[in-house]
Amino acid sequence: MNIDNKHFYKFDFTTEQISQHFNNAWKDLDIANKDEILDVKFNYAYTAFIKAGITLLSFYGMKVRSIPGHHVKIIDKIAQSLDDCAIADMGNIMRSKRNSDIYAGGIEITEKECKEYIRFVENVVTRVREIIFQKE
């Protein structure tokens, strides 16, 4: 995987650090599944998705630079790594909704949307887990 030096830089993560990133994503996904408030569920699902991407990038020796546009780049790298362009589509829909919530005065998330987003993130997190723990 090539490194976009503007958004990422080479870094040698330990197995423990990669596991910590994954566990952080898993924890957020668990909160998304258990909470009752739809906005909370959505926000935790989105952060679990981004953290799963950070986990995958750390597995491939890339550290994310926290600069404008880095979520778009993380989403692109997840889709590229998992060879699934639908991940970029759904991930960017979630990113756009999250941005509207923050910068445009809020959004309405339906229960149906929430379930769809959580299923999507569960799938991505499962696929990331299979990659990073394949050698164990």
LUMNU-216542 format. One record per residue (C-alpha): residue number from 1; z, y, x. Coordinates in pm, whole numbers, plus 50000, padded with zeros to 5 digits. Each point is the difference from the previous one (the first is absolute). Example, Ala and Ser with C-alpha at 12.3 -4.5 7.8 and 13.67 -1.06 7.14 Angstrom:
LUMNU-216542
+-----+-------+-------+-------+
! num !    c3 !    c2 !    c1 !
+-----+-------+-------+-------+
!   1 ! 50780 ! 49550 ! 51230 !
!   2 ! 49934 ! 50344 ! 50137 !
+-----+-------+-------+-------+
end
This chain:
LUMNU-216542
+-----+-------+-------+-------+
! num !    c3 !    c2 !    c1 !
+-----+-------+-------+-------+
!   1 ! 50000 ! 50000 ! 50000 !
!   2 ! 49900 ! 50336 ! 50144 !
!   3 ! 50252 ! 50281 ! 50034 !
!   4 ! 49936 ! 50344 ! 49853 !
!   5 ! 50193 ! 50204 ! 50259 !
!   6 ! 50052 ! 50288 ! 49760 !
!   7 ! 50203 ! 49789 ! 49754 !
!   8 ! 50123 ! 49708 ! 50213 !
!   9 ! 50098 ! 49918 ! 50353 !
!  10 ! 50047 ! 49676 ! 50192 !
!  11 ! 50355 ! 49870 ! 49997 !
!  12 ! 50147 ! 49660 ! 50088 !
!  13 ! 50233 ! 49909 ! 49716 !
!  14 ! 50248 ! 49718 ! 50036 !
!  15 ! 50003 ! 49716 ! 49750 !
!  16 ! 50332 ! 50137 ! 49875 !
!  17 ! 49852 ! 50346 ! 49940 !
!  18 ! 49708 ! 49852 ! 49808 !
!  19 ! 50243 ! 49797 ! 49789 !
!  20 ! 50207 ! 50313 ! 49933 !
!  21 ! 49689 ! 50180 ! 49875 !
!  22 ! 49917 ! 49706 ! 49775 !
!  23 ! 50356 ! 49974 ! 49867 !
!  24 ! 49993 ! 50372 ! 49920 !
!  25 ! 49681 ! 49951 ! 49796 !
!  26 ! 50150 ! 49694 ! 49829 !
!  27 ! 50316 ! 50196 ! 49910 !
!  28 ! 49795 ! 50275 ! 49834 !
!  29 ! 49796 ! 49743 ! 49809 !
!  30 ! 50323 ! 49840 ! 49879 !
!  31 ! 50122 ! 50339 ! 49874 !
!  32 ! 49665 ! 50054 ! 49823 !
!  33 ! 50041 ! 49666 ! 49826 !
!  34 ! 50363 ! 50049 ! 49897 !
!  35 ! 50027 ! 50364 ! 49898 !
!  36 ! 49952 ! 50098 ! 49637 !
!  37 ! 49858 ! 50352 ! 50046 !
!  38 ! 49621 ! 49994 ! 50017 !
!  39 ! 49970 ! 50296 ! 50241 !
!  40 ! 50248 ! 49832 ! 50235 !
!  41 ! 49816 ! 49668 ! 49975 !
!  42 ! 49670 ! 50170 ! 50081 !
!  43 ! 50135 ! 50201 ! 50293 !
!  44 ! 50168 ! 49697 ! 50157 !
!  45 ! 49687 ! 49790 ! 49948 !
!  46 ! 49796 ! 50266 ! 50179 !
!  47 ! 50245 ! 50025 ! 50292 !
!  48 ! 50008 ! 49618 ! 50024 !
!  49 ! 49620 ! 50005 ! 50024 !
!  50 ! 49998 ! 50263 ! 50277 !
!  51 ! 50282 ! 49823 ! 50185 !
!  52 ! 49809 ! 49671 ! 49978 !
!  53 ! 49710 ! 50183 ! 50163 !
!  54 ! 50229 ! 50133 ! 50272 !
!  55 ! 50121 ! 49643 ! 50053 !
!  56 ! 49644 ! 49875 ! 50039 !
!  57 ! 49914 ! 50282 ! 50239 !
!  58 ! 50310 ! 49929 ! 50209 !
!  59 ! 49895 ! 49634 ! 50017 !
!  60 ! 49667 ! 50116 ! 50145 !
!  61 ! 50174 ! 50233 ! 50248 !
!  62 ! 49937 ! 50330 ! 49825 !
!  63 ! 50258 ! 50264 ! 49923 !
!  64 ! 49927 ! 50259 ! 49731 !
!  65 ! 50001 ! 50371 ! 50075 !
!  66 ! 50159 ! 50189 ! 49712 !
!  67 ! 49732 ! 50262 ! 49944 !
!  68 ! 49805 ! 50115 ! 49695 !
!  69 ! 49773 ! 49723 ! 49876 !
!  70 ! 50190 ! 49714 ! 50159 !
!  71 ! 50052 ! 49816 ! 49667 !
!  72 ! 49623 ! 49993 ! 49945 !
!  73 ! 49957 ! 49851 ! 50347 !
!  74 ! 50276 ! 49742 ! 49943 !
!  75 ! 49835 ! 49896 ! 49674 !
!  76 ! 49662 ! 49969 ! 50174 !
!  77 ! 50152 ! 49784 ! 50275 !
!  78 ! 50168 ! 49770 ! 49745 !
!  79 ! 49667 ! 49949 ! 49822 !
!  80 ! 49819 ! 49948 ! 50331 !
!  81 ! 50260 ! 49756 ! 50136 !
!  82 ! 50009 ! 49794 ! 49680 !
!  83 ! 49621 ! 50030 ! 49959 !
!  84 ! 50037 ! 50121 ! 49641 !
!  85 ! 49844 ! 50331 ! 49894 !
!  86 ! 50177 ! 49976 ! 49662 !
!  87 ! 50324 ! 50072 ! 50188 !
!  88 ! 49865 ! 50339 ! 50105 !
!  89 ! 49896 ! 50075 ! 49643 !
!  90 ! 50332 ! 49911 ! 49839 !
!  91 ! 50204 ! 50141 ! 50289 !
!  92 ! 49824 ! 50334 ! 49973 !
!  93 ! 50053 ! 50008 ! 49624 !
!  94 ! 50371 ! 49952 ! 50063 !
!  95 ! 49998 ! 50263 ! 50276 !
!  96 ! 49824 ! 50248 ! 49772 !
!  97 ! 50252 ! 49938 ! 49720 !
!  98 ! 50288 ! 50044 ! 50243 !
!  99 ! 49850 ! 50326 ! 50127 !
! 100 ! 49954 ! 50126 ! 49643 !
! 101 ! 50361 ! 49917 ! 49932 !
! 102 ! 50116 ! 50200 ! 50302 !
! 103 ! 49755 ! 50288 ! 50009 !
! 104 ! 49870 ! 50041 ! 49644 !
! 105 ! 50314 ! 49997 ! 49791 !
! 106 ! 50044 ! 49632 ! 49929 !
! 107 ! 49821 ! 49709 ! 49840 !
! 108 ! 50051 ! 49749 ! 49724 !
! 109 ! 50004 ! 49636 ! 50105 !
! 110 ! 49970 ! 49741 ! 49727 !
! 111 ! 50174 ! 49666 ! 50012 !
! 112 ! 49660 ! 49829 ! 50011 !
! 113 ! 49893 ! 50210 ! 50303 !
! 114 ! 50330 ! 49930 ! 50173 !
! 115 ! 49960 ! 49626 ! 49957 !
! 116 ! 49645 ! 50016 ! 50135 !
! 117 ! 50106 ! 50204 ! 50304 !
! 118 ! 50293 ! 49773 ! 50075 !
! 119 ! 49782 ! 49687 ! 49975 !
! 120 ! 49749 ! 50164 ! 50234 !
! 121 ! 50270 ! 50091 ! 50254 !
! 122 ! 50158 ! 49653 ! 49975 !
! 123 ! 49662 ! 49852 ! 50089 !
! 124 ! 49957 ! 50231 ! 50299 !
! 125 ! 50355 ! 49940 ! 50126 !
! 126 ! 49951 ! 49623 ! 49966 !
! 127 ! 49677 ! 50015 ! 50198 !
! 128 ! 50165 ! 50212 ! 50271 !
! 129 ! 50290 ! 49752 ! 50019 !
! 130 ! 49754 ! 49713 ! 50048 !
! 131 ! 49838 ! 50182 ! 50293 !
! 132 ! 50309 ! 50117 ! 50183 !
! 133 ! 50199 ! 49679 ! 49961 !
! 134 ! 49710 ! 49757 ! 50056 !
! 135 ! 50117 ! 49908 ! 50350 !
! 136 ! 50351 ! 49907 ! 49897 !
+-----+-------+-------+-------+
end
